[in-house]
Structure formats: structure tokens, C-alpha cells
């Protein structure tokens, strides 16, 4: 699975307006809604917040990967957002989050979403990728950085 199969350019947010976890999740869901990827924002929000109750999806190194399964989608979709100032996300390492990659999988999916989560996690382990995205000027550059890095993996 390649990142470009699950992340579209229009689903990249270069500068989040939100400054807390709940509003970040809402802003990212709204991006899916405005791009007609979902219909019911509230149902998806509830799904993601239920997952957050199990434990923060802030995985460390300034990265969070909120995720869930939903009847709102028929294939895995992703939203990538950047916060230059950083957001408190209850991360494992207690560092603020600058990179949030939301992954939504169909409710009936089995292992594909786990592959997506693993791929994203592996990509964001790369400090050069994180630095490049933090310095990028616009969503197109962010998208290019992540897809170029992803193309290095088989």
C-alpha cells in the first residue's frame, strides 16, 4: 500500500487553526466533509474520540495518528495536518504534536488499516521527513515530501 492510495492532496492541511486535540480532530473531519469523503461528521468524531479514550494516539516524536473504523467510508482515507506551534495530544513522550495523520478505515476492513498505520508510523520515524514537512511552505510541498519519501519503501 502506497501513501498516495490513501492520502490525496486536498486532504493535507498545512496550518491547523485548532490548538487542542478535540478541535484538531474536528478540523480534520471537516476537511473530509468539505471534500465529500464523508457525510456524518458527528459519527466519525465519536468513533475517533472512543479510540482516544483507550489511549492517546500521540505516538511520540511530535506525531499523532488518530484512527478508527467507520461506516462513513468505503476505502481507507487519510488526512495529514501540520501544526507549527504544536498541540498537546497526551503523547507517550509528552512532547507537543506537530504532525497529525488521521486514518479512517471502513467498518468491515480487516488488516489493511493496520498496514496503513504501520506505513505512516514508519514514514514519520524519519527525522528528515518531519523537519521537511515542518519547513514546507504549502500543502503541495508537504504532499510531495511524504509521497517522495514513501516511494523509497517497497
N, C-alpha and C positions, 0 to 999 in steps of 0.2 A: 504494500500500500504506500503510495506516494502522498506527500502532504498536499500537493495540488489537486488530488482527487477529493479531498475533504475540506480544503480551505480555498475560498475564492477571494479575489482581490477586493471585492466590495464588502467582504467580511473582516477587513483589517481596520482597526481603529488606532490611528497614530497618537492621538492625545485624548485620553479619557477625561471627561468632565467630572465624573464622580470621584469622591475622596474617601469612600468607605466600602467595605466588602459588599454589603447589600445593594448599594446604589450602583456599584460596578457591575454586579450580576444583572441588575435591571437594565442598565445601559447596553450591555452586550446582548441581552434578549431583545431589546428594542431594535437593535441593528438587524437581527434575524427577521423580526416582524416587518421592518420597513423594506427589506429585500425580498419579502414574500416567501421566506423559507418556513415560517410558522404562522399559525393563526391565533393560538391561545397563549398569550404571554404569561398569564397568571398560573396556568397549569405547569408550564415549564419552570417558572420561578419556584413554585412549590416543590417540584421534583429536585431542583438543584439545592434548595435550602434543606430538604430532607437529607440529601447526601452530605452536606456540610455539617449537619448535626452529628453524623457518625465520626467525624474528624475532619479537620481542615484539609482542604486540597492544596494548601500552600506547601509545596514540596521542598522549599529551600532554594538558596542561591537566587533570590528575588523572583521566583517563578511560582505561579499557581495554575492548576489545571482543574477548574471546576468541571464536573461532568455528571451525566445522568442518562437514563433511557427514557424515551418519551414516545407517545403515540402521535406527537406533532410532526415527526419526521419519518421519511421512508428510507433514508440513507444517512450515513454519518455526516454531520456537518460541524464545522468549527468556526469560532470567532476568535481572532487574535487581537488583543488590545495591549497598548503600552501606556504606562503612567510614568512620566519623567520624574515626578516628585515622590512616587512610591506610596503604597497603600498598606495599612495594617490589615493582614489577612490571616492572623493567627498561625503563621508559618511554623514549620518544625524548627527552623533555626532562628525564629523570632525577628528575622530581617524583613524590612518592608518589601512589598511585591511591586516590581516594575513591569512584569510580563505575565499576562493572563491569557491562557489559551483554553477556551470553553469548548468542550466536546459533547455533542448530543448525538446519541445513537437511537435507532429505532427500538421500541419496547421489546420486540421479539428477537433482537440480534443476540448472537452468542459471543464468539470470541473476537469479532472484528473490532469492536470498540476497545478491547484490551490491547490489540495491536496498535491502534491509533494512539492510545495513551502512552504506550511504551516508546513509540516512534517520537512523539513530541517530547517526552522526558529525555530521551537520548539526544535529540537536537539541542535542547536547552541546557544540557550539561556543558556545552561548548561555550567557554567564556568569550571567545572572539565573536560568536554569533550574538550573544547577549549585548556585548559592547557595540556591535554594529547596529543592532536594532535600536539601542538606546540613542545612538547618534544620528540615525536616519531622519531625513527631513520630511518624508511623507509616506502614506500607505503603500504606494507603488514600490518605493525603495525597500520598505520593510518586507513586502511580499517577495521581492526579488532576492533579498538576503536569505530568507528562510527556504525558499524553493531551491536556490542555488546550493545551499548547504545540504538540503535533503537529497539532492541529486548525487551527492558523493556516496550515499549509502545504497547498498543493493537491496 
